Amino acid sequence: MTDLEYMDQAEALLHAVEASCDRINEASDADIDNQRVGGMVTLTFPNGSQVIVNQQKPLHEVWMAAKAGGFHYRFDGGQWRDTKTGSEFFADLSRYASQQAGQALRFVAPA
């Protein structure tokens, strides 16, 4: 993957995270605050807990930090996959955000 391809895919992922937050907030009382600074999106839940998603350009990865731990994802040509378990980024984000929010949340990949 070239640097440009990585940036396109990583930007699409961050935009999808932001769009999912907007959709979730409109459809529920989750009240997720999402802030974007450069290549990082911070999701803050009403209980004060956070999930942070950021680009790691030199490694061509996206990292996620949640209460459940820290995770590294690499694009496999179709999806972002955890470098250790192979699990898919948006499934993991949905699971970890749901745990921290105390309600079911669904984040979706870009179309």
N, C-alpha and C positions, 0 to 999 in steps of 0.2 A: 504494500500500500504506500502510495506517495504521501508526502506531507499535505498536499492539497486535498487528496482524497480523504485523508484522516480528518482534516479540518471540516470538510463538507459533512461527513458522517457525524462527527462530534457536535457540530453546531446543530444539526438536525435533531440529535438526541436531546440537547439542552432546550431547544425550542419546544420539543414534544413534552418535556417535563413541565415547562412553564404553561403550555396549553392545557395539559392534564390538570394542573392545579386550578386554573381558571374554570375549567369544566366542573371539577369536583366542588369548588366553592359555590358555583351557581346552582348545582343540583343537590347540595346537602348543607348541613351546618358544621362541616369540618373546620372551616375558618383557618385554612393553611396560608400563612404568609410566605410568599416566595420572593426572594431578592436575587437579582443577577448582578454580578460584578465580574466583568471580563469573561473568562472561561469557567466561572463557578456559579452554581445556583444553590442557595441555602433555603431549605424549607423549614419553617418554624411552626410548631403546633401549639395550640392553646395551652398545653401543659408546660411549655418552655423547651421541650426537647426538639432536636434538630436532625435533619438529614442533609448532608452536604454532598453535592455532585460536582466534580471538577475535572477539567481536561488535564491530561498529562502528556503534553505535546511531544517531548523527546522520546517517550516510550510508545506513542500511538495508542494510549489507553485512556479510559475514563475511570475515575475512582469514585467510590461512594463510601461515605462514613455515616453510620447509623448506630443506634444503641446496640444493635446486634454485632457490630464490628466494622472493620474496614475491608473493602472489596475492590478488586481490580478487574476491569472488563476490557476485552479486545474485540474489535469488529472482525467477524469471520466471513464477511462478504454478504451476509444477509441480516445478521443480528449481532448485538453486543453480548458476549459470553464471558462469564466469570473465568478467570485464568486458572483457577484451582478446581472448581466444581463443574464448570460448563453450563451452569444455570444462566437463564436469560435475564438481562438487566431489568426490563420493565416488570417482569414477574417478581423479581427480587425487590424492586422498589415498592411495588404494590404491597408485598408481604410486610416489609419493614415499616413502611409508612402506616399501614393499617395497625400494626402492633403499637406504634407510638401514638397514633391518634385515638386508639380505642374504638375504632369503627372500620368497617370494610371500605377500602379505597382502591380504585383501579386506575393505574397509570398505563397509557397505551403508547406504543411505538409510532413513529411518524408513518403516515400512509405512503 
